[in-house]
Amino acid sequence: MLRTRGGDELRAENLRTTRRSLLEAIDACDDFDVLTTDLVMPVVYAHLIQPAFESLISKIAKKVRVTKKSLFAYIKQASDTGNEQSGDNNDGRIDELNLKHAVLPIGGRILVMNRDYDPVMERQLLTFSAKTDFEMRYCNRKMYDRGEEVGLGSYWINHLRRAEFDGMVFAPGDEQPGYLNLWIGWGVDPVPGSCHKYLEFVFDVIASGDAALYNYIIYWLAHLVQRPQELPESNHSHPTPTSRQLMHRKPRSSAGNHLCQVTPR
């Protein structure tokens, strides 16, 4: 006898398929605007169970370097399509800019932080603008504030709900309330498997068969993973291999956006 699947079973399978598709799309994308504009709302409208929904929202928040609270505020505004009042629309634009920008002090100056994307390096990056430059960026998007026309940048800077921080820190695993934490997690998720081929490469090629040097390199890499907030030191008797030798594809991808190549130019 053929067994037909019930409605609940079919719905569960459809939800799993939808979640996988959304997860693949999020993993494959590094563009801020696509993640926040084209992928957030499909996650909302997928009607996933709460753990799956929060997992996907957390993944987007991590990739675009914003808090889940900011994303939820954006979702609430975007979902409220029935409210067309001017003041509410203006608040929606504040939420929009709060996802991309924040005001914070750096070296005695007050600057606007921008969450941008570098298409050549294929990575998220932070840039900083002076007030006049930020206002220039949005001067062609007009708002009405108490009957006067102003640029969106000026409106956001003077708004009580603008995003702002007390400063900037790099503190893996240690959230500092009120501060922008540059640590956004590793670039890859741990999975079961073997790394013996990489270890053989380190021993045979980088360490040239020197067991003492091999152990030093492994300890150096372990320090990077276990204590990313500390800068590992070098031993003169066993100089650290060059970053070109050591940080080839796998360690580099693990570090994600926290690692970049520095050249003399």
C-alpha positions, -999 to 999 in steps of 0.1 A, spaced: 0 0 0 13 34 -9 17 58 20 7 94 13 22 121 33 -1 143 54 -4 181 53 18 186 83 46 164 69 45 182 36 45 216 53 75 206 74 94 195 44 86 227 26 98 247 55 131 228 56 136 234 19 128 271 23 152 274 53 180 257 33 174 280 3 175 311 25 206 299 43 224 292 10 215 327 -2 227 343 30 260 324 29 266 333 -7 260 370 -3 283 397 12 265 427 -1 250 448 27 221 461 6 211 427 -7 213 411 27 193 438 44 169 447 16 164 415 -4 169 387 22 156 400 55 119 402 45 118 368 27 131 353 60 102 371 78 76 359 53 88 323 52 69 317 85 96 295 99 96 282 135 111 307 159 145 290 164 151 288 126 139 324 121 162 337 148 191 317 135 188 332 100 183 367 113 214 363 136 234 351 106 224 382 86 231 405 115 266 389 119 274 393 82 264 430 80 278 439 115 246 451 131 227 440 162 197 418 160 178 446 177 185 469 148 173 443 123 141 436 143 134 474 143 139 475 106 116 445 102 89 461 123 90 493 102 90 474 69 61 452 79 39 482 88 29 488 53 -5 502 63 9 533 80 15 561 55 18 590 78 48 613 70 63 611 105 62 573 105 78 572 70 106 595 83 112 571 113 115 543 88 143 561 70 160 565 104 158 527 109 172 523 73 203 545 80 208 530 115 215 497 98 243 513 78 257 541 99 264 551 135 280 581 153 310 575 175 342 592 188 375 582 173 407 599 185 390 629 199 368 635 168 331 626 163 327 607 130 300 588 112 308 551 107 297 535 74 292 498 68 304 494 32 313 466 9 345 462 -12 335 443 -44 372 437 -53 383 422 -20 347 407 -16 345 417 21 326 440 44 345 470 57 341 500 79 348 535 67 344 568 86 331 602 73 331 637 87 297 653 92 299 674 60 308 643 39 280 623 53 255 651 47 268 653 11 262 616 6 225 619 13 218 655 3 198 645 -27 173 626 -6 150 652 9 129 650 41 104 674 57 112 684 93 86 706 109 77 720 75 112 726 62 130 706 35 163 691 48 187 664 35 183 629 48 219 630 62 212 661 83 179 648 94 194 616 107 224 633 124 199 655 144 175 627 152 171 613 187 170 577 175 202 578 154 225 549 160 255 559 182 283 543 202 305 554 231 336 540 213 350 511 194 367 479 208 380 446 196 368 422 222 362 386 210 336 370 232 333 400 255 305 424 246 310 459 260 276 477 264 275 509 244 306 501 224 310 489 188 327 455 189 347 449 158 348 412 165 320 396 144 331 359 148 351 335 127 346 334 90 337 297 90 317 274 113 334 243 129 325 209 113 337 174 120 366 163 98 403 158 95 430 184 89 459 159 85 467 171 49 471 206 61 493 195 90 514 174 66 519 205 45 529 226 75 554 199 86 569 190 52 568 224 34 567 253 60 587 236 87 609 216 63 606 185 85 619 203 116 597 189 145 606 217 169 597 244 143 565 225 134 554 224 171 561 262 174 540 269 143 511 248 156 512 265 190 513 299 172 482 290 152 464 277 183 471 309 200 454 328 171 423 307 174 421 304 212 430 340 221 422 361 191 422 393 213 460 388 219 488 394 195 511 363 194 548 370 199 577 355 179 606 335 192 639 346 177 652 310 177 621 300 157 610 330 136 574 330 126 569 320 90 558 348 67 521 354 64 522 343 28 535 309 39 513 305 69 481 322 61 471 305 29 436 297 21 422 278 51 435 299 80 427 330 61 391 320 54 387 311 91 397 346 101 371 361 78 369 399 77 394 401 106 424 394 84 437 413 54 470 414 34 492 444 41 517 454 14 543 482 14 523 501 -11 
